[in-house]
Amino acid sequence: MVLLLGPIQAQRTGTVVEFWSKSFPDTKNLPALVYWLGRSHLGLFNYFWQPFGLVLLCLAVLGSVCYSRTDRRPELVLLNLPVFMALVASFLHRWPFGGNQHMVFAGPMVFLLVAEGVEALRHRLASWRPSIAWAFVAVLLLPGILEATYRIGFPRLRHEVRPVVEFVQNHRQRCDQFLVFDPATVEFYAGRDLFNAPGEPSVSSRVWFIASGSRRKGFPAPAQDMLDRLSDQRPQLRGIEEYGAVAYLFGPARSPGEPRLP
C-alpha cells in the first residue's frame, strides 16, 4: 500500500477527479444519496454482466442470505470487506465506487455470492424437477461461457492512450499548444496536468490535436470539426495513430493563398 501511494498521488489531478465525480455520493441530499447507493450497486453488478446486473444483484442477495443461515458469517464479511472499504473511500471522495474498471477486485464477492444464490435456486428447483433445475443453471451460465470463448480469440480492446502521450512528450516544444478531447485519460497517463489548451489556438503556434478515436471511424462532433479546421488551415507535421487514440501535430496556420500540400 505504501508503494502505491506515490503513483496514486501522481495520477490524481483535478480533471481526473472531476471525471469520476459522479462516482462520489452527495451526503448533503438524502434522496440523492439513496438514489446513488442503488444506482452504484446496480452498476457494480452490471459491470460484470451487462445488461443483466439486476439478475446478478438478486442472486448475490440470495447468496448472502444463504451464507448467513449456514453459519458462514465470517466468510460473508471477508468477501464484502474490500467492497465496503471502497464504499467508505467513495464517501471520502477518494475512490470511484460503482460499475467501472476500478472495482474489478469485487469479482470474488460477486462470483461466489452469485454462485451461492444459483445453487440455492437449483436445489429448490431440483426438489420439484431436476431437468428444470439444470436448465435454469444452463440459461444463466451459457451466455457468459459463449462470450468468454469468443473473447479468447477476439479480445475486446480499449484505446491505447499511453503510447500517444509518450509520443507527444517526446516531440513537444515549449511553445506548443494543445487541443485535448479526452483530458481525464490523457492526464492519467501523463501523470500531471500538461495540457491546459486554449479554446482557439494561435495562428503562429504549433498545435497538437489529441483525442480518443480514429480518422477511419471518426471522432465526436466537436473533435471532428476541429480536426477538419486544422487540416484545412495548417500543415500536419507529425502524427501517431494507435488503437482508438491519435495525436497529430499541426504547424502554424498557412498564409492566405498558400497551397495546401497533399
Contacts in CASP RR format, 6 or more apart in sequence:
PFRMAT RR
TARGET T0000
AUTHOR 0000-0000-0000
METHOD contacts of the structure
MODEL  1
MVLLLGPIQAQRTGTVVEFWSKSFPDTKNLPALVYWLGRSHLGLFNYFWQ
PFGLVLLCLAVLGSVCYSRTDRRPELVLLNLPVFMALVASFLHRWPFGGN
QHMVFAGPMVFLLVAEGVEALRHRLASWRPSIAWAFVAVLLLPGILEATY
RIGFPRLRHEVRPVVEFVQNHRQRCDQFLVFDPATVEFYAGRDLFNAPGE
PSVSSRVWFIASGSRRKGFPAPAQDMLDRLSDQRPQLRGIEEYGAVAYLF
GPARSPGEPRLP
10 191 0 8 1.000
10 192 0 8 1.000
11 188 0 8 1.000
11 191 0 8 1.000
13 187 0 8 1.000
13 188 0 8 1.000
13 191 0 8 1.000
13 192 0 8 1.000
13 193 0 8 1.000
14 187 0 8 1.000
14 193 0 8 1.000
15 183 0 8 1.000
15 184 0 8 1.000
15 187 0 8 1.000
15 193 0 8 1.000
16 184 0 8 1.000
16 187 0 8 1.000
16 188 0 8 1.000
17 93 0 8 1.000
18 184 0 8 1.000
19 184 0 8 1.000
20 96 0 8 1.000
20 100 0 8 1.000
23 40 0 8 1.000
23 90 0 8 1.000
23 95 0 8 1.000
23 96 0 8 1.000
23 97 0 8 1.000
23 98 0 8 1.000
23 100 0 8 1.000
24 90 0 8 1.000
24 91 0 8 1.000
24 93 0 8 1.000
24 96 0 8 1.000
24 97 0 8 1.000
25 32 0 8 1.000
25 33 0 8 1.000
25 36 0 8 1.000
25 37 0 8 1.000
25 40 0 8 1.000
25 90 0 8 1.000
25 91 0 8 1.000
26 32 0 8 1.000
26 33 0 8 1.000
26 36 0 8 1.000
27 33 0 8 1.000
27 91 0 8 1.000
40 90 0 8 1.000
40 97 0 8 1.000
40 98 0 8 1.000
40 99 0 8 1.000
41 57 0 8 1.000
41 98 0 8 1.000
42 53 0 8 1.000
42 54 0 8 1.000
42 57 0 8 1.000
43 53 0 8 1.000
43 98 0 8 1.000
43 99 0 8 1.000
44 83 0 8 1.000
44 97 0 8 1.000
44 98 0 8 1.000
44 99 0 8 1.000
44 103 0 8 1.000
44 106 0 8 1.000
44 110 0 8 1.000
45 53 0 8 1.000
45 54 0 8 1.000
45 56 0 8 1.000
45 57 0 8 1.000
45 60 0 8 1.000
45 110 0 8 1.000
46 52 0 8 1.000
46 53 0 8 1.000
46 54 0 8 1.000
46 99 0 8 1.000
47 98 0 8 1.000
47 99 0 8 1.000
47 100 0 8 1.000
47 103 0 8 1.000
48 56 0 8 1.000
48 107 0 8 1.000
48 110 0 8 1.000
49 55 0 8 1.000
49 56 0 8 1.000
49 144 0 8 1.000
55 140 0 8 1.000
56 110 0 8 1.000
56 114 0 8 1.000
59 113 0 8 1.000
59 114 0 8 1.000
59 117 0 8 1.000
59 118 0 8 1.000
59 121 0 8 1.000
60 109 0 8 1.000
60 110 0 8 1.000
60 113 0 8 1.000
60 114 0 8 1.000
60 117 0 8 1.000
62 116 0 8 1.000
62 117 0 8 1.000
62 120 0 8 1.000
62 121 0 8 1.000
63 113 0 8 1.000
63 114 0 8 1.000
63 116 0 8 1.000
63 117 0 8 1.000
63 120 0 8 1.000
64 76 0 8 1.000
64 113 0 8 1.000
64 116 0 8 1.000
66 116 0 8 1.000
66 117 0 8 1.000
66 119 0 8 1.000
66 120 0 8 1.000
67 73 0 8 1.000
67 75 0 8 1.000
67 76 0 8 1.000
67 113 0 8 1.000
67 116 0 8 1.000
68 76 0 8 1.000
79 108 0 8 1.000
79 109 0 8 1.000
79 112 0 8 1.000
79 113 0 8 1.000
80 109 0 8 1.000
82 105 0 8 1.000
82 106 0 8 1.000
82 109 0 8 1.000
83 103 0 8 1.000
83 106 0 8 1.000
83 109 0 8 1.000
86 95 0 8 1.000
86 97 0 8 1.000
86 103 0 8 1.000
86 105 0 8 1.000
86 106 0 8 1.000
87 97 0 8 1.000
89 95 0 8 1.000
89 97 0 8 1.000
90 96 0 8 1.000
90 97 0 8 1.000
90 98 0 8 1.000
95 102 0 8 1.000
96 102 0 8 1.000
96 103 0 8 1.000
97 103 0 8 1.000
118 137 0 8 1.000
118 140 0 8 1.000
121 133 0 8 1.000
121 136 0 8 1.000
122 133 0 8 1.000
122 134 0 8 1.000
122 136 0 8 1.000
122 137 0 8 1.000
123 133 0 8 1.000
125 132 0 8 1.000
125 133 0 8 1.000
125 136 0 8 1.000
126 133 0 8 1.000
157 243 0 8 1.000
158 243 0 8 1.000
159 185 0 8 1.000
159 212 0 8 1.000
159 213 0 8 1.000
159 242 0 8 1.000
159 243 0 8 1.000
159 244 0 8 1.000
159 245 0 8 1.000
160 242 0 8 1.000
160 243 0 8 1.000
160 244 0 8 1.000
160 245 0 8 1.000
161 182 0 8 1.000
161 185 0 8 1.000
161 186 0 8 1.000
161 188 0 8 1.000
161 189 0 8 1.000
161 212 0 8 1.000
161 242 0 8 1.000
161 245 0 8 1.000
162 189 0 8 1.000
163 240 0 8 1.000
163 242 0 8 1.000
164 210 0 8 1.000
164 240 0 8 1.000
164 242 0 8 1.000
164 245 0 8 1.000
164 246 0 8 1.000
164 247 0 8 1.000
165 186 0 8 1.000
165 189 0 8 1.000
165 190 0 8 1.000
165 210 0 8 1.000
165 247 0 8 1.000
167 239 0 8 1.000
167 240 0 8 1.000
167 247 0 8 1.000
168 208 0 8 1.000
168 210 0 8 1.000
168 247 0 8 1.000
169 190 0 8 1.000
169 194 0 8 1.000
171 238 0 8 1.000
171 249 0 8 1.000
172 208 0 8 1.000
173 206 0 8 1.000
175 205 0 8 1.000
175 206 0 8 1.000
176 205 0 8 1.000
176 206 0 8 1.000
176 207 0 8 1.000
176 208 0 8 1.000
176 249 0 8 1.000
177 197 0 8 1.000
177 198 0 8 1.000
177 201 0 8 1.000
177 202 0 8 1.000
177 205 0 8 1.000
177 206 0 8 1.000
177 207 0 8 1.000
177 208 0 8 1.000
178 194 0 8 1.000
178 195 0 8 1.000
178 196 0 8 1.000
178 197 0 8 1.000
178 207 0 8 1.000
178 208 0 8 1.000
178 210 0 8 1.000
179 197 0 8 1.000
179 199 0 8 1.000
179 201 0 8 1.000
179 207 0 8 1.000
179 208 0 8 1.000
179 209 0 8 1.000
179 210 0 8 1.000
179 226 0 8 1.000
179 230 0 8 1.000
180 186 0 8 1.000
180 195 0 8 1.000
180 197 0 8 1.000
180 208 0 8 1.000
180 210 0 8 1.000
180 211 0 8 1.000
181 209 0 8 1.000
181 210 0 8 1.000
181 211 0 8 1.000
181 212 0 8 1.000
181 219 0 8 1.000
181 220 0 8 1.000
181 222 0 8 1.000
181 223 0 8 1.000
181 226 0 8 1.000
182 210 0 8 1.000
182 211 0 8 1.000
182 212 0 8 1.000
182 245 0 8 1.000
183 195 0 8 1.000
185 212 0 8 1.000
186 194 0 8 1.000
186 195 0 8 1.000
186 210 0 8 1.000
187 193 0 8 1.000
187 194 0 8 1.000
187 195 0 8 1.000
195 210 0 8 1.000
201 207 0 8 1.000
203 252 0 8 1.000
203 253 0 8 1.000
204 252 0 8 1.000
204 253 0 8 1.000
205 251 0 8 1.000
205 252 0 8 1.000
206 237 0 8 1.000
206 249 0 8 1.000
206 250 0 8 1.000
206 251 0 8 1.000
206 252 0 8 1.000
207 230 0 8 1.000
207 234 0 8 1.000
207 249 0 8 1.000
207 250 0 8 1.000
207 251 0 8 1.000
208 247 0 8 1.000
208 248 0 8 1.000
208 249 0 8 1.000
208 250 0 8 1.000
209 223 0 8 1.000
209 226 0 8 1.000
209 227 0 8 1.000
209 230 0 8 1.000
209 246 0 8 1.000
209 247 0 8 1.000
209 248 0 8 1.000
209 249 0 8 1.000
209 250 0 8 1.000
210 245 0 8 1.000
210 246 0 8 1.000
210 247 0 8 1.000
211 219 0 8 1.000
211 223 0 8 1.000
211 227 0 8 1.000
211 245 0 8 1.000
211 246 0 8 1.000
212 244 0 8 1.000
212 245 0 8 1.000
213 219 0 8 1.000
213 244 0 8 1.000
213 245 0 8 1.000
213 246 0 8 1.000
214 241 0 8 1.000
214 244 0 8 1.000
214 246 0 8 1.000
215 227 0 8 1.000
215 241 0 8 1.000
215 246 0 8 1.000
218 224 0 8 1.000
219 227 0 8 1.000
227 248 0 8 1.000
230 236 0 8 1.000
230 248 0 8 1.000
230 250 0 8 1.000
231 250 0 8 1.000
232 260 0 8 1.000
233 253 0 8 1.000
233 254 0 8 1.000
234 250 0 8 1.000
234 251 0 8 1.000
234 252 0 8 1.000
234 253 0 8 1.000
234 254 0 8 1.000
235 250 0 8 1.000
235 251 0 8 1.000
235 254 0 8 1.000
235 260 0 8 1.000
235 261 0 8 1.000
236 248 0 8 1.000
236 249 0 8 1.000
236 250 0 8 1.000
236 251 0 8 1.000
237 249 0 8 1.000
237 250 0 8 1.000
237 251 0 8 1.000
238 248 0 8 1.000
238 249 0 8 1.000
239 246 0 8 1.000
239 247 0 8 1.000
239 248 0 8 1.000
239 249 0 8 1.000
240 246 0 8 1.000
240 247 0 8 1.000
254 260 0 8 1.000
END
